[in-house]
């Protein structure tokens, strides 16, 4: 074998010359067969990596850390801004215009005026007595994708919190119907509603909802809400009334596809229970409004029903399990509202059944699907859709427990006229005042005859 020139190797006491192989001359030629073997080995190795990756994605979230669960559930961090792009109407070809939905309050003054004194009983709180509005939730509550069309603009921020049905404060009642705009019409001193777009406190205010979150984030959101209330005058927070909306579960349901389990009823219920307890301890004089989850065909399958589009989890066992879980989540809300330990003279929990009876995508009066109701992904709500939901949420707030229903025709109603409180019980309805309503003698209005 050829030898390279000697090189010196450092040794104790001097140098010793050692030979070094000339690898360039000793390397044997590689046969095509050997290259084939190497290629096969690489393919097998890549396949094993892929199988391992799919196994991780398919795992349930049991045993994973919070960070791992968040990564599996939500993908990129919310800190990563969306790629700027033009609003493409082809994403939702049905959306030619964004219909404005104004509201009109034509109720008798006696039923919409505030109380003469701040009520001391949660069962005697009028809508105009609400000083603070707040919410916990996910991307539905942040108004995700509810931007105006057909104008084109660069989309840097998809959360249009000012359009949110239960927290949006953009415009006013005469131009944009949302629950805060209704309450602000009755009480101009209302605070806490969201404006514009973005998730920063300046825009979101007392809206602590966050896109992509599951129900396990509710205790954290509740703690965040308690902290945000500390930025408001302590005396007002202590004495004035708050309406706090809960809407969560869309990602838990979708999680049945992503993790094969999602979140079971008891776990879901316990997360909400923890959040309620945190709020009731840290935020006095609160009415917590639990909004029930919508049905599978009304939202998840809307795109398939309207456009015959596909979704990897639709069909078979997923649809069956998802609808069963939706019903279970509603049962959980009813059980929470029925928990006497969560009801007191200064705290109430009540369920709103805005979506319970809607079992198909929303239809107009002519029988055609009201595709304008949905955002570009045909899952979230458009600005128009948020307004229609807000109108029904307002009606349910002033409807007695046991009579909180919303039909397709009611949800599709685009007329501006709003429902009026009952003259014999002009309060935000609770379980107690739905059974026995007492009008206190210190109100500004004469007791209706």
N, C-alpha and C positions, 0 to 999 in steps of 0.2 A: 504494500500500500504506500503511495507517495507520502513523503514527509515534508511539512512546511519548514521553513527555516526555524532554527531554534529560537525560543524566547526565554527571557530570564524570569525566574520565579524567585521572589524574595524569600530567603531562608535565614534562619538564625546563624549569624556569623558570616554571612556572605550571600552569593547568588549561586544557584544551581541551574544549569540549563536543562530544560525539559522539552520533549518534542510535542508538537501540536498537529493534529490531523488536518489535512486539507480536505474539508468537507465538500468543497465545490467539485473536487475531482472524484471523491468517493461516493457521492450521491448516486443512487441507482435510478434508472428511468422508471417513471410511474406508468403502469399499464392502464388502459381504458377501463378494465374491470375494477381496478382499485378505486378509480374515481366514481364509478357507479355505486360501489359499496358505501363510499362516503356520502353520496347524495341521498341514498336510502336511509342512512343513519340520521342525517339532518332532517329529513321529512318526518321520520318517526319521532324525533325529539320535539319538533315543532308541534306535531299532533298532540303529544303528551302535555305540552304547555297549554294548548288550547283547551284540552279536556279539563285540566286543573282550573283554568280560569272560569270555564262554564260551571264547574262544580261550586266554586266560590259564589258566583252570582246566584246560583240556584239554592244556596243555603237559606234557611230561615234565619231571622235575626236573633234567635236565642243564642246566648253565649258570646255574642259579639260585643265589642266595646261601643260606647256611644259614638265615637269617631267613625268606627267601621260601619255602624248602622246608618249614620248620616251619609257616608260616602255611597253606600249601596242604594240608599233611598233617593238621594237628591242629585247625585252626579256632581257637576261643577259647583263650586262655592258661589253663593250669591254675590260675593265680592267681585267675581269675574263679570265684568259688564258684558251685556250681549253685543254681538258684532253689529255695528251700524248697518242698516239696510233700509231700502225704500219700502214703504208700505205697498205691497203688491195686491191689488184687488183680485187677482186670479186665485189667491189663497182662499177667498170666500166669494166665488163668482156671483152669488145671490145678492151681495151687499152693494147696491147702487147708491143708496143715500143713507144717512144716519138720521133717523126720525127723532125730532125733539119730543120729549114727553113732559109737558108742563103739568103742574098741579094747581088745583083751585079749591080753596077752603071756603065753603059757603054755609058753614054750620052756625046755628044760633050762638050768639055771644055767651049765653049763660052756660053752655056746655064746654066752651073752649077757653074761657078765662082762667087765669091762675087762681089759686087759693088766696084768701086775704092774708093768711099767715102760713108760714112754712109748715106743712103737715108733719105730725109726729107719728102717724100711723101709715105704714107702707100700703095699706089697703085703701087709703084715701088720697093717693097721689094722682093729680091730674097730669095729662101730657104737658101742659104749660108749666108745671112745677119742676120739670126736669131741667137741671142746670148743667149737668155733665153727660156726655154720651161717649161710650168707649166700646171696644170690641176686641175679641180674640178670634183667631182663625188662620186661614191659609190664603192661597192666591185668589180665591173667590172674594174674600173680604178686602183684599188689597186692590181689587178692580183690575186684575191682570188682563191685558189685551183689550180693555174697554175704550180704546182711543177712537177719535172721530174719523169717519170716512166721508167722502172719498179723497180728502186732501192727502197729498203725499208729503212725507217728511222723514228725516232720519230718526230711527227708533233707537234711542239710547236707554230708555227706561220704560219697561212694559207695565209697571204697576201704577195705574191711574187711580190713586186712592180717592181723589176728589169725585170720581164717578161711582164709587162703591154704594150699593143699595142701602147698606146699614150704617155707613160711616162717611159717605161723600158729602162735601159741602160746597162743591163748585157751583157757581151761578146762584140761583135762588129758586124758590118754589115755582115762580112763574115761568122759568125757563128749563129747569132740570129737577125732576121729581126724585128725591131721595128721602130717606127717613129723617136725617138731620135737617134737611131743608123744610120738612113739615114741622118739626119741633121748633126750629128757629123762627118760623113764621109765627108760632104761638108764643115763643119766649126768645126775643132777640138777644138775651143774655146767655144763650146756650153756648157752651165751649166744649172742646174735645174732638170735634169733627175734623176730617182730613181735607186737605186742599191740594190741587195740582197733582203732580206725580212724584214718585220716589218713596223710599222707606225711612228716610231720616225723620227725626222727631219734628222738625220744622214743618214738614209736609204731612206726616201721618198723625201727629198730635197724640191722642189717646187710642189710636188704632195700633195695637201691638201685633196684629196678624203678620205672618211671614210666609212667603210662597214655599210650597213643597213640604210643609210641615205635616206631621202626623199628630195624632192625639197625644202622644207622649210628650209633645212640646208644650202642652197647655199649662202645666205647673210653672214652667219657666216663663211663659207669657204672662201668667198671673202675677208672678213676682215682678216682672218688668213693669206691668201696669201699676202696681202699688208704688214702685219707685217714681214713675212719671207723675203720679198724683202729688208727690211731694214738691213738685215745681209750682203747684197752685196754692193760693192762700189757704192756710191751715184751717182757719175758722170756717171758710166756705166748704172745704172738703168735709169737715166734721158735721156741718148742719144741712147742707144742700143735698138734693136727691140726684142719683145717678141711674142711667139706664145702660146696662152692659150686655152686649150681644155676643153669644157664643155660636159659631158655626164651624164645625170641623168634622173630618171623616172621609173626604174625597180621596185623599192619598192612602188612608188606611184601606179603603175598598180596592183601589188600584193595586195596593200591595198584595192582594190575594193572588194577582198574576205574577208579581215580581218576586215574592218570597214563598208563595204557595200557602201562606197562612194569614197575612195581613194582621189585624188586631182583633182579638175576640171580644165579645160583648162585655165581659166583666172587667177586662183590662181597660177597654175604652171608658167604661163607666168610672172606674177608679181614677183614671187620669183627670176626667172632668170633675169628679168629686174633690180631688186634691186642689184643683184650680179654684173651685167655688169656695172652699174653706179658706184658701189664701186670701182671696178677695174679700170675703166677709169679715175676716179678721183685720185686714189692712185698709179697707175702703168702706166706711160706714154709710148707712142709708143707701143701699144698692138694690135695684131690681135687676136680676140676672135673667135674661131672655134667651132660652135655649131653642135654637132654630133647627128643626128636624132635617135629616138628610134627604136629598131628592132621590127619585127612583132611577133605576138603571136605564130604562128606555127613555126617560125624560132628558137625560144628560149624557151618560156614557155611550149609549147606542144611537144618539141623535144623528151623528154623521153617517152611520151605516144605514139608518132608516131613511134619511133624507137623500143621501147621495150614493148609497150602496157602496160606501168605502169600506175598507178592511181595517181591522185592528187585531193584532196578534193574539189577544186574549179573548176576543169575542167568540161566543159559541160554547156549547158543551157545558162542562162542569163549572167554569168560571162564572158564567152568567147566573147559573142556579145558586152558587155559593154567594155571589156578590149581592143578589137581591135578598137572600136570607139574612145576610149580615146587615144590610140596610134596615130591614125590619127590626133586627135585634138592637141596633143603635137607637132606634126610636123608642123601643121598650126601655132602654137604659135611661133615656132622657125623662120618660114618664116616671120611672122609679126614683130618679133624683128629685123631681118636682114633688113627688109624694112623700119624700123623706121629711118628717116633721122637724128634725133637728136643723134643717136648712131654712126653715120658715120661722119668722119672728115678727115682732111689731115693727122692726126697722129693716128687715131683710126679707126678700121674696125671690123665689125661683119659679119661673113659669115657662111652659113649652109653647112654641108657636108652630103650627102645622101648615106652613106656607106651601110645602112641596108634597105633602103626603099623598094627596089625591090626584096628582098629575102623573099619569102612567104612560104617556106618549110624548114625543116632542111637541112643543107648543103649536097649536093650530089657530089660525085666524077664524073669523066668523064665517068665511066662505069655505071652510073646510081644508084649506091648503096650509101646509106647515109655515109657521111664521119664522122663516130662516133669519130674519133680521134680529131675532131675539139672541142669537148666539154670536160669539166673537169669531175671529178668523180661524181658530182651531175647532170650531163647532163643539166646544165643551165649556169654555168660560162664557161669561155674559158680556154682550155688547153694552155700550152706554144705554142704549134703548132698552135692552133686556134688564139691566140694573134698575131702571126706572119702573118697569112693570112689576118687578119683584118688590121694590120699595113700597109701591102703592098697596100691595096685598099685605106686606108686613105691618104697615100702619093700621090697616083694617083689623088684623089679628090682635094687635096690641090692645085695641079697645073693644074686642069681642070677648064675651065670657068664656071661661074654660068649659069645654063641651060643645061649643059652637064655633070653634076656630077651624073653618074649612075654606079651601080655595079650589074652585073648579077651573077647568080649562078656560071656559068663557070669561070667568072673572080675571084670571091672569092675563088673558089676551085683550082685556078692555083698555083701550088707549085714551078714553075720555078723561078730561082733567079732574072731574068731580071726585072729591075724596069722601070717604065714609065719615060719619059724625059719631062722637061718643053718645052713649045712651043717656037721655036726659035724667033718667032715674038712677044712673050710676056712671057719672062722667069721668071715670078714673081709668088708669091703666089697669087692666083686669088681672086679678090674681086668683088663686084657688079660693081664698077666703071671701073676697068680695063678689065672686061669681055665685057663691052659695047664699050669702047674706050681705047686702050692700047697705052701708050706713053713710049718709051725707052729713058731715059735721056742721054745726051751727055757726062756725066762724068763717064760712066761705064768703067770697065777695058777691056771689050771685044769690039771688033768691032761690030757695029750694023749689025746683020745678014741680008744678002741680000735676 
